[in-house]
Amino acid sequence: MMFGWIIGVIVIIVLIVALGRGNVFQNKPDNTDSNTSALETLKKRYAKGEIDKEEFEERKAELEK
């Protein structure tokens, strides 16, 4: 009964460590350049074979307008 505060401190430390390992405190970059990210997504889809060269070129030209 006298050492209940120790258990509380241990629980808080365990929570902080768990949240830290879960990347809760990590800052995520802000993607403000949506044109670049859209082009990167298009390139990845082409590389995976989801779209053919003709469709890739059409969409790329549309993004670059």
PDB file of N, H, CA, C and O in Angstrom:
ATOM      1  N   MET A   1       0.806  -1.191   0.000  1.00  0.00           N
ATOM      2  CA  MET A   1       0.000   0.000   0.000  1.00  0.00           C
ATOM      3  C   MET A   1       0.856   1.264   0.000  1.00  0.00           C
ATOM      4  O   MET A   1       0.483   2.270  -0.602  1.00  0.00           O
ATOM      5  N   MET A   2       1.963   1.211   0.653  1.00  0.00           N
ATOM      6  H   MET A   2       2.265   0.393   1.142  1.00  0.00           H
ATOM      7  CA  MET A   2       2.791   2.399   0.764  1.00  0.00           C
ATOM      8  C   MET A   2       3.529   2.717  -0.531  1.00  0.00           C
ATOM      9  O   MET A   2       3.915   3.863  -0.761  1.00  0.00           O
ATOM     10  N   PHE A   3       3.723   1.724  -1.364  1.00  0.00           N
ATOM     11  H   PHE A   3       3.410   0.793  -1.177  1.00  0.00           H
ATOM     12  CA  PHE A   3       4.523   1.917  -2.563  1.00  0.00           C
ATOM     13  C   PHE A   3       3.674   1.926  -3.843  1.00  0.00           C
ATOM     14  O   PHE A   3       4.165   1.563  -4.912  1.00  0.00           O
ATOM     15  N   GLY A   4       2.429   2.332  -3.739  1.00  0.00           N
ATOM     16  H   GLY A   4       2.031   2.627  -2.871  1.00  0.00           H
ATOM     17  CA  GLY A   4       1.539   2.405  -4.899  1.00  0.00           C
ATOM     18  C   GLY A   4       2.015   3.403  -5.937  1.00  0.00           C
ATOM     19  O   GLY A   4       1.807   3.203  -7.133  1.00  0.00           O
ATOM     20  N   TRP A   5       2.649   4.468  -5.493  1.00  0.00           N
ATOM     21  H   TRP A   5       2.818   4.630  -4.521  1.00  0.00           H
ATOM     22  CA  TRP A   5       3.134   5.478  -6.427  1.00  0.00           C
ATOM     23  C   TRP A   5       4.248   4.930  -7.310  1.00  0.00           C
ATOM     24  O   TRP A   5       4.424   5.393  -8.437  1.00  0.00           O
ATOM     25  N   ILE A   6       5.001   3.954  -6.817  1.00  0.00           N
ATOM     26  H   ILE A   6       4.858   3.579  -5.901  1.00  0.00           H
ATOM     27  CA  ILE A   6       6.061   3.337  -7.624  1.00  0.00           C
ATOM     28  C   ILE A   6       5.450   2.581  -8.799  1.00  0.00           C
ATOM     29  O   ILE A   6       5.961   2.633  -9.918  1.00  0.00           O
ATOM     30  N   ILE A   7       4.354   1.881  -8.531  1.00  0.00           N
ATOM     31  H   ILE A   7       3.939   1.839  -7.622  1.00  0.00           H
ATOM     32  CA  ILE A   7       3.667   1.155  -9.602  1.00  0.00           C
ATOM     33  C   ILE A   7       3.143   2.149 -10.643  1.00  0.00           C
ATOM     34  O   ILE A   7       3.220   1.882 -11.843  1.00  0.00           O
ATOM     35  N   GLY A   8       2.617   3.282 -10.201  1.00  0.00           N
ATOM     36  H   GLY A   8       2.555   3.498  -9.227  1.00  0.00           H
ATOM     37  CA  GLY A   8       2.134   4.313 -11.116  1.00  0.00           C
ATOM     38  C   GLY A   8       3.239   4.854 -12.005  1.00  0.00           C
ATOM     39  O   GLY A   8       3.043   5.037 -13.207  1.00  0.00           O
ATOM     40  N   VAL A   9       4.391   5.110 -11.421  1.00  0.00           N
ATOM     41  H   VAL A   9       4.550   4.962 -10.444  1.00  0.00           H
ATOM     42  CA  VAL A   9       5.536   5.609 -12.190  1.00  0.00           C
ATOM     43  C   VAL A   9       5.987   4.555 -13.197  1.00  0.00           C
ATOM     44  O   VAL A   9       6.291   4.886 -14.343  1.00  0.00           O
ATOM     45  N   ILE A  10       6.031   3.317 -12.789  1.00  0.00           N
ATOM     46  H   ILE A  10       5.784   3.049 -11.858  1.00  0.00           H
ATOM     47  CA  ILE A  10       6.431   2.233 -13.696  1.00  0.00           C
ATOM     48  C   ILE A  10       5.453   2.117 -14.855  1.00  0.00           C
ATOM     49  O   ILE A  10       5.873   1.932 -15.998  1.00  0.00           O
ATOM     50  N   VAL A  11       4.161   2.220 -14.582  1.00  0.00           N
ATOM     51  H   VAL A  11       3.820   2.370 -13.654  1.00  0.00           H
ATOM     52  CA  VAL A  11       3.144   2.137 -15.640  1.00  0.00           C
ATOM     53  C   VAL A  11       3.319   3.296 -16.629  1.00  0.00           C
ATOM     54  O   VAL A  11       3.227   3.090 -17.839  1.00  0.00           O
ATOM     55  N   ILE A  12       3.567   4.491 -16.136  1.00  0.00           N
ATOM     56  H   ILE A  12       3.642   4.659 -15.153  1.00  0.00           H
ATOM     57  CA  ILE A  12       3.769   5.642 -17.015  1.00  0.00           C
ATOM     58  C   ILE A  12       5.006   5.446 -17.881  1.00  0.00           C
ATOM     59  O   ILE A  12       4.972   5.740 -19.076  1.00  0.00           O
ATOM     60  N   ILE A  13       6.080   4.961 -17.310  1.00  0.00           N
ATOM     61  H   ILE A  13       6.108   4.722 -16.340  1.00  0.00           H
ATOM     62  CA  ILE A  13       7.309   4.721 -18.076  1.00  0.00           C
ATOM     63  C   ILE A  13       7.072   3.669 -19.152  1.00  0.00           C
ATOM     64  O   ILE A  13       7.524   3.827 -20.286  1.00  0.00           O
ATOM     65  N   VAL A  14       6.371   2.606 -18.805  1.00  0.00           N
ATOM     66  H   VAL A  14       6.004   2.478 -17.884  1.00  0.00           H
ATOM     67  CA  VAL A  14       6.071   1.551 -19.779  1.00  0.00           C
ATOM     68  C   VAL A  14       5.230   2.113 -20.925  1.00  0.00           C
ATOM     69  O   VAL A  14       5.472   1.772 -22.083  1.00  0.00           O
ATOM     70  N   LEU A  15       4.257   2.958 -20.629  1.00  0.00           N
ATOM     71  H   LEU A  15       4.060   3.235 -19.689  1.00  0.00           H
ATOM     72  CA  LEU A  15       3.429   3.564 -21.680  1.00  0.00           C
ATOM     73  C   LEU A  15       4.258   4.464 -22.593  1.00  0.00           C
ATOM     74  O   LEU A  15       4.092   4.429 -23.812  1.00  0.00           O
ATOM     75  N   ILE A  16       5.137   5.260 -22.022  1.00  0.00           N
ATOM     76  H   ILE A  16       5.272   5.289 -21.032  1.00  0.00           H
ATOM     77  CA  ILE A  16       5.977   6.143 -22.833  1.00  0.00           C
ATOM     78  C   ILE A  16       6.889   5.329 -23.749  1.00  0.00           C
ATOM     79  O   ILE A  16       7.055   5.666 -24.921  1.00  0.00           O
ATOM     80  N   VAL A  17       7.470   4.275 -23.222  1.00  0.00           N
ATOM     81  H   VAL A  17       7.335   4.002 -22.270  1.00  0.00           H
ATOM     82  CA  VAL A  17       8.345   3.417 -24.035  1.00  0.00           C
ATOM     83  C   VAL A  17       7.533   2.740 -25.139  1.00  0.00           C
ATOM     84  O   VAL A  17       7.986   2.671 -26.282  1.00  0.00           O
ATOM     85  N   ALA A  18       6.355   2.248 -24.816  1.00  0.00           N
ATOM     86  H   ALA A  18       5.987   2.304 -23.888  1.00  0.00           H
ATOM     87  CA  ALA A  18       5.516   1.568 -25.814  1.00  0.00           C
ATOM     88  C   ALA A  18       5.102   2.534 -26.917  1.00  0.00           C
ATOM     89  O   ALA A  18       5.130   2.174 -28.094  1.00  0.00           O
ATOM     90  N   LEU A  19       4.722   3.746 -26.557  1.00  0.00           N
ATOM     91  H   LEU A  19       4.700   4.038 -25.601  1.00  0.00           H
ATOM     92  CA  LEU A  19       4.336   4.728 -27.560  1.00  0.00           C
ATOM     93  C   LEU A  19       5.543   5.147 -28.407  1.00  0.00           C
ATOM     94  O   LEU A  19       5.411   5.382 -29.608  1.00  0.00           O
ATOM     95  N   GLY A  20       6.689   5.236 -27.790  1.00  0.00           N
ATOM     96  H   GLY A  20       6.796   5.044 -26.814  1.00  0.00           H
ATOM     97  CA  GLY A  20       7.901   5.581 -28.529  1.00  0.00           C
ATOM     98  C   GLY A  20       8.276   4.525 -29.541  1.00  0.00           C
ATOM     99  O   GLY A  20       8.693   4.850 -30.653  1.00  0.00           O
ATOM    100  N   ARG A  21       8.135   3.276 -29.177  1.00  0.00           N
ATOM    101  H   ARG A  21       7.796   3.012 -28.274  1.00  0.00           H
ATOM    102  CA  ARG A  21       8.442   2.183 -30.109  1.00  0.00           C
ATOM    103  C   ARG A  21       7.402   2.077 -31.214  1.00  0.00           C
ATOM    104  O   ARG A  21       7.687   1.544 -32.286  1.00  0.00           O
ATOM    105  N   GLY A  22       6.210   2.577 -30.961  1.00  0.00           N
ATOM    106  H   GLY A  22       5.979   3.010 -30.090  1.00  0.00           H
ATOM    107  CA  GLY A  22       5.151   2.558 -31.970  1.00  0.00           C
ATOM    108  C   GLY A  22       5.189   3.758 -32.891  1.00  0.00           C
ATOM    109  O   GLY A  22       4.269   3.958 -33.684  1.00  0.00           O
ATOM    110  N   ASN A  23       6.237   4.560 -32.803  1.00  0.00           N
ATOM    111  H   ASN A  23       6.984   4.398 -32.159  1.00  0.00           H
ATOM    112  CA  ASN A  23       6.445   5.738 -33.642  1.00  0.00           C
ATOM    113  C   ASN A  23       5.326   6.768 -33.506  1.00  0.00           C
ATOM    114  O   ASN A  23       5.005   7.458 -34.473  1.00  0.00           O
ATOM    115  N   VAL A  24       4.743   6.878 -32.346  1.00  0.00           N
ATOM    116  H   VAL A  24       5.005   6.317 -31.560  1.00  0.00           H
ATOM    117  CA  VAL A  24       3.705   7.866 -32.111  1.00  0.00           C
ATOM    118  C   VAL A  24       4.298   9.266 -32.076  1.00  0.00           C
ATOM    119  O   VAL A  24       3.641  10.228 -32.473  1.00  0.00           O
ATOM    120  N   PHE A  25       5.521   9.388 -31.611  1.00  0.00           N
ATOM    121  H   PHE A  25       6.056   8.606 -31.289  1.00  0.00           H
ATOM    122  CA  PHE A  25       6.146  10.689 -31.451  1.00  0.00           C
ATOM    123  C   PHE A  25       6.943  11.127 -32.675  1.00  0.00           C
ATOM    124  O   PHE A  25       7.598  12.168 -32.636  1.00  0.00           O
ATOM    125  N   GLN A  26       6.901  10.362 -33.751  1.00  0.00           N
ATOM    126  H   GLN A  26       6.368   9.516 -33.782  1.00  0.00           H
ATOM    127  CA  GLN A  26       7.651  10.694 -34.957  1.00  0.00           C
ATOM    128  C   GLN A  26       6.906  11.764 -35.748  1.00  0.00           C
ATOM    129  O   GLN A  26       5.685  11.698 -35.892  1.00  0.00           O
ATOM    130  N   ASN A  27       7.645  12.754 -36.262  1.00  0.00           N
ATOM    131  H   ASN A  27       8.637  12.807 -36.145  1.00  0.00           H
ATOM    132  CA  ASN A  27       7.061  13.760 -37.137  1.00  0.00           C
ATOM    133  C   ASN A  27       7.025  13.206 -38.546  1.00  0.00           C
ATOM    134  O   ASN A  27       8.018  12.669 -39.038  1.00  0.00           O
ATOM    135  N   LYS A  28       5.883  13.338 -39.192  1.00  0.00           N
ATOM    136  H   LYS A  28       5.076  13.774 -38.793  1.00  0.00           H
ATOM    137  CA  LYS A  28       5.746  12.859 -40.552  1.00  0.00           C
ATOM    138  C   LYS A  28       5.923  14.026 -41.508  1.00  0.00           C
ATOM    139  O   LYS A  28       5.409  15.115 -41.253  1.00  0.00           O
ATOM    140  N   PRO A  29       6.643  13.818 -42.606  1.00  0.00           N
ATOM    141  CA  PRO A  29       6.844  14.916 -43.549  1.00  0.00           C
ATOM    142  C   PRO A  29       5.536  15.321 -44.209  1.00  0.00           C
ATOM    143  O   PRO A  29       4.663  14.487 -44.451  1.00  0.00           O
ATOM    144  N   ASP A  30       5.415  16.596 -44.493  1.00  0.00           N
ATOM    145  H   ASP A  30       6.124  17.273 -44.296  1.00  0.00           H
ATOM    146  CA  ASP A  30       4.224  17.122 -45.129  1.00  0.00           C
ATOM    147  C   ASP A  30       4.436  17.151 -46.635  1.00  0.00           C
ATOM    148  O   ASP A  30       5.311  17.862 -47.130  1.00  0.00           O
ATOM    149  N   ASN A  31       3.644  16.386 -47.359  1.00  0.00           N
ATOM    150  H   ASN A  31       2.933  15.808 -46.957  1.00  0.00           H
ATOM    151  CA  ASN A  31       3.752  16.359 -48.819  1.00  0.00           C
ATOM    152  C   ASN A  31       2.900  17.473 -49.402  1.00  0.00           C
ATOM    153  O   ASN A  31       1.716  17.277 -49.676  1.00  0.00           O
ATOM    154  N   THR A  32       3.498  18.643 -49.594  1.00  0.00           N
ATOM    155  H   THR A  32       4.460  18.803 -49.372  1.00  0.00           H
ATOM    156  CA  THR A  32       2.756  19.766 -50.149  1.00  0.00           C
ATOM    157  C   THR A  32       2.826  19.789 -51.661  1.00  0.00           C
ATOM    158  O   THR A  32       1.981  20.413 -52.303  1.00  0.00           O
ATOM    159  N   ASP A  33       3.806  19.129 -52.247  1.00  0.00           N
ATOM    160  H   ASP A  33       4.492  18.622 -51.726  1.00  0.00           H
ATOM    161  CA  ASP A  33       3.941  19.095 -53.701  1.00  0.00           C
ATOM    162  C   ASP A  33       3.189  17.885 -54.238  1.00  0.00           C
ATOM    163  O   ASP A  33       3.777  16.827 -54.464  1.00  0.00           O
ATOM    164  N   SER A  34       1.881  18.050 -54.440  1.00  0.00           N
ATOM    165  H   SER A  34       1.404  18.910 -54.256  1.00  0.00           H
ATOM    166  CA  SER A  34       1.049  16.924 -54.844  1.00  0.00           C
ATOM    167  C   SER A  34       1.349  16.482 -56.269  1.00  0.00           C
ATOM    168  O   SER A  34       1.150  15.313 -56.602  1.00  0.00           O
ATOM    169  N   ASN A  35       1.827  17.395 -57.124  1.00  0.00           N
ATOM    170  H   ASN A  35       1.989  18.344 -56.854  1.00  0.00           H
ATOM    171  CA  ASN A  35       2.147  17.028 -58.498  1.00  0.00           C
ATOM    172  C   ASN A  35       3.293  16.025 -58.527  1.00  0.00           C
ATOM    173  O   ASN A  35       3.244  15.060 -59.289  1.00  0.00           O
ATOM    174  N   THR A  36       4.312  16.234 -57.718  1.00  0.00           N
ATOM    175  H   THR A  36       4.351  17.018 -57.099  1.00  0.00           H
ATOM    176  CA  THR A  36       5.451  15.319 -57.671  1.00  0.00           C
ATOM    177  C   THR A  36       5.019  13.965 -57.126  1.00  0.00           C
ATOM    178  O   THR A  36       5.406  12.930 -57.668  1.00  0.00           O
ATOM    179  N   SER A  37       4.229  13.959 -56.072  1.00  0.00           N
ATOM    180  H   SER A  37       3.914  14.801 -55.632  1.00  0.00           H
ATOM    181  CA  SER A  37       3.817  12.686 -55.508  1.00  0.00           C
ATOM    182  C   SER A  37       2.894  11.929 -56.470  1.00  0.00           C
ATOM    183  O   SER A  37       2.930  10.700 -56.526  1.00  0.00           O
ATOM    184  N   ALA A  38       2.076  12.654 -57.221  1.00  0.00           N
ATOM    185  H   ALA A  38       2.047  13.652 -57.176  1.00  0.00           H
ATOM    186  CA  ALA A  38       1.211  11.998 -58.209  1.00  0.00           C
ATOM    187  C   ALA A  38       2.054  11.393 -59.324  1.00  0.00           C
ATOM    188  O   ALA A  38       1.766  10.300 -59.811  1.00  0.00           O
ATOM    189  N   LEU A  39       3.092  12.109 -59.721  1.00  0.00           N
ATOM    190  H   LEU A  39       3.326  12.998 -59.326  1.00  0.00           H
ATOM    191  CA  LEU A  39       3.983  11.592 -60.767  1.00  0.00           C
ATOM    192  C   LEU A  39       4.745  10.371 -60.273  1.00  0.00           C
ATOM    193  O   LEU A  39       4.942   9.412 -61.020  1.00  0.00           O
ATOM    194  N   GLU A  40       5.174  10.405 -59.017  1.00  0.00           N
ATOM    195  H   GLU A  40       5.015  11.184 -58.411  1.00  0.00           H
ATOM    196  CA  GLU A  40       5.867   9.252 -58.437  1.00  0.00           C
ATOM    197  C   GLU A  40       4.931   8.036 -58.381  1.00  0.00           C
ATOM    198  O   GLU A  40       5.343   6.912 -58.667  1.00  0.00           O
ATOM    199  N   THR A  41       3.688   8.273 -58.014  1.00  0.00           N
ATOM    200  H   THR A  41       3.353   9.186 -57.782  1.00  0.00           H
ATOM    201  CA  THR A  41       2.703   7.182 -57.972  1.00  0.00           C
ATOM    202  C   THR A  41       2.496   6.612 -59.370  1.00  0.00           C
ATOM    203  O   THR A  41       2.411   5.398 -59.552  1.00  0.00           O
ATOM    204  N   LEU A  42       2.417   7.498 -60.349  1.00  0.00           N
ATOM    205  H   LEU A  42       2.486   8.484 -60.202  1.00  0.00           H
ATOM    206  CA  LEU A  42       2.246   7.058 -61.737  1.00  0.00           C
ATOM    207  C   LEU A  42       3.433   6.214 -62.195  1.00  0.00           C
ATOM    208  O   LEU A  42       3.253   5.186 -62.848  1.00  0.00           O
ATOM    209  N   LYS A  43       4.646   6.649 -61.851  1.00  0.00           N
ATOM    210  H   LYS A  43       4.793   7.484 -61.321  1.00  0.00           H
ATOM    211  CA  LYS A  43       5.846   5.888 -62.211  1.00  0.00           C
ATOM    212  C   LYS A  43       5.846   4.506 -61.557  1.00  0.00           C
ATOM    213  O   LYS A  43       6.226   3.517 -62.183  1.00  0.00           O
ATOM    214  N   LYS A  44       5.420   4.447 -60.307  1.00  0.00           N
ATOM    215  H   LYS A  44       5.111   5.250 -59.799  1.00  0.00           H
ATOM    216  CA  LYS A  44       5.372   3.158 -59.604  1.00  0.00           C
ATOM    217  C   LYS A  44       4.362   2.227 -60.251  1.00  0.00           C
ATOM    218  O   LYS A  44       4.625   1.034 -60.402  1.00  0.00           O
ATOM    219  N   ARG A  45       3.198   2.764 -60.639  1.00  0.00           N
ATOM    220  H   ARG A  45       2.984   3.733 -60.516  1.00  0.00           H
ATOM    221  CA  ARG A  45       2.184   1.934 -61.293  1.00  0.00           C
ATOM    222  C   ARG A  45       2.694   1.403 -62.626  1.00  0.00           C
ATOM    223  O   ARG A  45       2.429   0.257 -62.988  1.00  0.00           O
ATOM    224  N   TYR A  46       3.432   2.246 -63.359  1.00  0.00           N
ATOM    225  H   TYR A  46       3.647   3.177 -63.065  1.00  0.00           H
ATOM    226  CA  TYR A  46       4.000   1.811 -64.637  1.00  0.00           C
ATOM    227  C   TYR A  46       5.063   0.732 -64.409  1.00  0.00           C
ATOM    228  O   TYR A  46       5.134  -0.251 -65.146  1.00  0.00           O
ATOM    229  N   ALA A  47       5.879   0.932 -63.388  1.00  0.00           N
ATOM    230  H   ALA A  47       5.822   1.731 -62.790  1.00  0.00           H
ATOM    231  CA  ALA A  47       6.927  -0.045 -63.083  1.00  0.00           C
ATOM    232  C   ALA A  47       6.343  -1.388 -62.666  1.00  0.00           C
ATOM    233  O   ALA A  47       6.918  -2.435 -62.965  1.00  0.00           O
ATOM    234  N   LYS A  48       5.212  -1.366 -61.983  1.00  0.00           N
ATOM    235  H   LYS A  48       4.744  -0.516 -61.740  1.00  0.00           H
ATOM    236  CA  LYS A  48       4.571  -2.610 -61.558  1.00  0.00           C
ATOM    237  C   LYS A  48       3.829  -3.297 -62.703  1.00  0.00           C
ATOM    238  O   LYS A  48       3.449  -4.463 -62.592  1.00  0.00           O
ATOM    239  N   GLY A  49       3.627  -2.571 -63.802  1.00  0.00           N
ATOM    240  H   GLY A  49       3.937  -1.624 -63.892  1.00  0.00           H
ATOM    241  CA  GLY A  49       2.909  -3.147 -64.938  1.00  0.00           C
ATOM    242  C   GLY A  49       1.405  -2.968 -64.849  1.00  0.00           C
ATOM    243  O   GLY A  49       0.663  -3.623 -65.580  1.00  0.00           O
ATOM    244  N   GLU A  50       0.946  -2.102 -63.976  1.00  0.00           N
ATOM    245  H   GLU A  50       1.549  -1.570 -63.381  1.00  0.00           H
ATOM    246  CA  GLU A  50      -0.487  -1.868 -63.833  1.00  0.00           C
ATOM    247  C   GLU A  50      -1.055  -1.071 -65.009  1.00  0.00           C
ATOM    248  O   GLU A  50      -2.228  -1.212 -65.354  1.00  0.00           O
ATOM    249  N   ILE A  51      -0.212  -0.235 -65.619  1.00  0.00           N
ATOM    250  H   ILE A  51       0.741  -0.121 -65.339  1.00  0.00           H
ATOM    251  CA  ILE A  51      -0.622   0.540 -66.787  1.00  0.00           C
ATOM    252  C   ILE A  51       0.418   0.360 -67.882  1.00  0.00           C
ATOM    253  O   ILE A  51       1.585   0.075 -67.610  1.00  0.00           O
ATOM    254  N   ASP A  52      -0.027   0.531 -69.142  1.00  0.00           N
ATOM    255  H   ASP A  52      -0.974   0.762 -69.364  1.00  0.00           H
ATOM    256  CA  ASP A  52       0.915   0.383 -70.254  1.00  0.00           C
ATOM    257  C   ASP A  52       1.586   1.724 -70.565  1.00  0.00           C
ATOM    258  O   ASP A  52       1.269   2.745 -69.956  1.00  0.00           O
ATOM    259  N   LYS A  53       2.517   1.703 -71.522  1.00  0.00           N
ATOM    260  H   LYS A  53       2.775   0.873 -72.017  1.00  0.00           H
ATOM    261  CA  LYS A  53       3.309   2.891 -71.830  1.00  0.00           C
ATOM    262  C   LYS A  53       2.430   4.023 -72.363  1.00  0.00           C
ATOM    263  O   LYS A  53       2.636   5.187 -72.019  1.00  0.00           O
ATOM    264  N   GLU A  54       1.469   3.686 -73.189  1.00  0.00           N
ATOM    265  H   GLU A  54       1.301   2.741 -73.468  1.00  0.00           H
ATOM    266  CA  GLU A  54       0.587   4.707 -73.764  1.00  0.00           C
ATOM    267  C   GLU A  54      -0.195   5.443 -72.676  1.00  0.00           C
ATOM    268  O   GLU A  54      -0.270   6.671 -72.679  1.00  0.00           O
ATOM    269  N   GLU A  55      -0.770   4.687 -71.754  1.00  0.00           N
ATOM    270  H   GLU A  55      -0.709   3.688 -71.752  1.00  0.00           H
ATOM    271  CA  GLU A  55      -1.522   5.293 -70.663  1.00  0.00           C
ATOM    272  C   GLU A  55      -0.596   6.101 -69.751  1.00  0.00           C
ATOM    273  O   GLU A  55      -0.971   7.166 -69.260  1.00  0.00           O
ATOM    274  N   PHE A  56       0.611   5.586 -69.530  1.00  0.00           N
ATOM    275  H   PHE A  56       0.916   4.721 -69.928  1.00  0.00           H
ATOM    276  CA  PHE A  56       1.589   6.312 -68.721  1.00  0.00           C
ATOM    277  C   PHE A  56       1.901   7.666 -69.341  1.00  0.00           C
ATOM    278  O   PHE A  56       1.896   8.682 -68.646  1.00  0.00           O
ATOM    279  N   GLU A  57       2.172   7.690 -70.640  1.00  0.00           N
ATOM    280  H   GLU A  57       2.176   6.865 -71.205  1.00  0.00           H
ATOM    281  CA  GLU A  57       2.518   8.937 -71.327  1.00  0.00           C
ATOM    282  C   GLU A  57       1.351   9.926 -71.294  1.00  0.00           C
ATOM    283  O   GLU A  57       1.563  11.121 -71.093  1.00  0.00           O
ATOM    284  N   GLU A  58       0.117   9.440 -71.489  1.00  0.00           N
ATOM    285  H   GLU A  58      -0.056   8.468 -71.653  1.00  0.00           H
ATOM    286  CA  GLU A  58      -1.058  10.307 -71.458  1.00  0.00           C
ATOM    287  C   GLU A  58      -1.240  10.949 -70.084  1.00  0.00           C
ATOM    288  O   GLU A  58      -1.461  12.155 -69.968  1.00  0.00           O
ATOM    289  N   ARG A  59      -1.144  10.131 -69.064  1.00  0.00           N
ATOM    290  H   ARG A  59      -0.965   9.152 -69.158  1.00  0.00           H
ATOM    291  CA  ARG A  59      -1.343  10.648 -67.704  1.00  0.00           C
ATOM    292  C   ARG A  59      -0.197  11.576 -67.283  1.00  0.00           C
ATOM    293  O   ARG A  59      -0.414  12.559 -66.574  1.00  0.00           O
ATOM    294  N   LYS A  60       1.014  11.257 -67.721  1.00  0.00           N
ATOM    295  H   LYS A  60       1.191  10.458 -68.297  1.00  0.00           H
ATOM    296  CA  LYS A  60       2.160  12.092 -67.407  1.00  0.00           C
ATOM    297  C   LYS A  60       2.002  13.480 -68.043  1.00  0.00           C
ATOM    298  O   LYS A  60       2.270  14.501 -67.411  1.00  0.00           O
ATOM    299  N   ALA A  61       1.564  13.493 -69.299  1.00  0.00           N
ATOM    300  H   ALA A  61       1.347  12.663 -69.813  1.00  0.00           H
ATOM    301  CA  ALA A  61       1.345  14.764 -69.984  1.00  0.00           C
ATOM    302  C   ALA A  61       0.254  15.570 -69.284  1.00  0.00           C
ATOM    303  O   ALA A  61       0.358  16.791 -69.176  1.00  0.00           O
ATOM    304  N   GLU A  62      -0.770  14.907 -68.817  1.00  0.00           N
ATOM    305  H   GLU A  62      -0.855  13.915 -68.905  1.00  0.00           H
ATOM    306  CA  GLU A  62      -1.858  15.587 -68.108  1.00  0.00           C
ATOM    307  C   GLU A  62      -1.365  16.180 -66.790  1.00  0.00           C
ATOM    308  O   GLU A  62      -1.753  17.290 -66.426  1.00  0.00           O
ATOM    309  N   LEU A  63      -0.521  15.453 -66.083  1.00  0.00           N
ATOM    310  H   LEU A  63      -0.206  14.552 -66.380  1.00  0.00           H
ATOM    311  CA  LEU A  63       0.005  15.952 -64.812  1.00  0.00           C
ATOM    312  C   LEU A  63       0.948  17.130 -65.002  1.00  0.00           C
ATOM    313  O   LEU A  63       1.019  18.010 -64.144  1.00  0.00           O
ATOM    314  N   GLU A  64       1.666  17.159 -66.106  1.00  0.00           N
ATOM    315  H   GLU A  64       1.609  16.445 -66.803  1.00  0.00           H
ATOM    316  CA  GLU A  64       2.664  18.201 -66.343  1.00  0.00           C
ATOM    317  C   GLU A  64       2.066  19.492 -66.878  1.00  0.00           C
ATOM    318  O   GLU A  64       2.785  20.476 -67.053  1.00  0.00           O
ATOM    319  N   LYS A  65       0.759  19.507 -67.141  1.00  0.00           N
ATOM    320  H   LYS A  65       0.175  18.707 -66.999  1.00  0.00           H
ATOM    321  CA  LYS A  65       0.101  20.739 -67.615  1.00  0.00           C
ATOM    322  C   LYS A  65       0.132  21.815 -66.585  1.00  0.00           C
ATOM    323  O   LYS A  65      -0.375  22.911 -66.822  1.00  0.00           O
TER     324      LYS A  65
END
